[in-house]
Amino acid sequence: MTKRVHDQKIVMDKVNSLFNQYDEFDIISGELASLGFVRTGGKFDVAAFENTDLEVYVHISLEDEKKIKNFEVVTFSEIKDALEK
C-alpha cells in the first residue's frame, strides 16, 4: 500500500508539473499518455484521463479545443471518499 501511495504521488507531481509547463491540450494529452494515462471521456470543453494501474484521475477543462482552462488531479480513493460524504 505504501508503494502505491508513493507511486501515486510521483505521477501526480509529474502531472502537475506538465500543467505548469504547458497549456496546450495536444501536448498535455500526449504527455499524459506517456505516463500511462488513457482518455476516458470528454467533449469539446472537457476531457478525462485515467491511469488505472496507479488509480489516478485527471479532469481537464478547456477554453477551446486547444487551450487548457484548469485541471484537477485526484486518486480514485479521493473520488470514492468524496462520493461517500
C-alpha positions as CSV (number, residue, x, y, z in Angstrom):
1,M,0.0,0.0,0.0
2,T,2.8,2.4,0.9
3,K,4.5,1.8,-2.5
4,R,1.2,2.6,-4.3
5,V,0.7,5.8,-2.4
6,H,4.4,6.7,-3.2
7,D,3.9,5.9,-6.9
8,Q,0.7,7.9,-7.0
9,K,2.4,10.9,-5.5
10,I,5.2,10.7,-8.1
11,V,2.9,10.5,-11.0
12,M,0.6,13.3,-9.6
13,D,3.7,15.5,-9.2
14,K,4.7,14.8,-12.8
15,V,1.2,15.7,-14.0
16,N,1.1,18.9,-12.0
17,S,4.5,19.8,-13.5
18,L,3.2,19.2,-17.0
19,F,0.3,21.7,-16.4
20,N,2.8,24.2,-15.1
21,Q,4.9,23.8,-18.3
22,Y,2.3,23.6,-21.0
23,D,-1.2,25.0,-21.7
24,E,-1.9,23.3,-25.0
25,F,-4.2,20.3,-24.8
26,D,-2.4,18.3,-27.6
27,I,0.9,18.5,-25.7
28,I,-0.6,17.6,-22.4
29,S,-2.6,14.7,-23.7
30,G,0.5,13.2,-25.4
31,E,2.5,13.6,-22.2
32,L,-0.3,12.0,-20.1
33,A,-0.3,9.1,-22.5
34,S,3.4,8.7,-22.0
35,L,2.7,8.5,-18.2
36,G,0.2,5.6,-18.7
37,F,-3.0,7.7,-18.8
38,V,-5.8,6.8,-21.2
39,R,-8.5,9.3,-22.3
40,T,-11.8,8.0,-20.9
41,G,-14.2,10.8,-21.8
42,G,-14.9,14.4,-22.6
43,K,-16.3,16.7,-25.2
44,F,-15.0,19.9,-26.8
45,D,-14.8,21.7,-23.4
46,V,-13.7,18.9,-21.0
47,A,-11.5,15.8,-21.0
48,A,-11.0,13.0,-18.6
49,F,-7.9,10.7,-18.3
50,E,-7.2,7.7,-16.1
51,N,-4.2,5.7,-15.1
52,T,-5.9,2.6,-13.8
53,D,-2.7,1.0,-12.7
54,L,-2.0,3.8,-10.2
55,E,-5.7,4.7,-9.8
56,V,-5.2,8.4,-10.7
57,Y,-7.7,10.5,-12.5
58,V,-7.2,13.8,-14.4
59,H,-10.1,16.2,-15.3
60,I,-9.3,19.0,-17.7
61,S,-11.5,22.0,-18.6
62,L,-10.7,23.6,-21.9
63,E,-11.2,27.2,-23.1
64,D,-11.4,25.9,-26.6
65,E,-10.3,22.7,-28.1
66,K,-6.6,23.5,-27.7
67,K,-6.1,25.7,-24.6
68,I,-6.4,24.4,-21.0
69,K,-8.5,26.5,-18.7
70,N,-8.0,24.4,-15.5
71,F,-7.4,20.9,-14.3
72,E,-7.7,18.6,-11.3
73,V,-5.6,15.5,-10.4
74,V,-7.1,13.1,-7.8
75,T,-6.8,9.5,-6.8
76,F,-9.6,7.0,-7.2
77,S,-9.9,6.8,-3.4
78,E,-10.3,10.5,-3.1
79,I,-13.2,10.4,-5.5
80,K,-14.7,7.5,-3.6
81,D,-14.4,9.3,-0.3
82,A,-16.0,12.4,-1.7
83,L,-18.9,10.4,-3.1
84,E,-19.5,8.7,0.3
85,K,-19.8,12.0,2.1
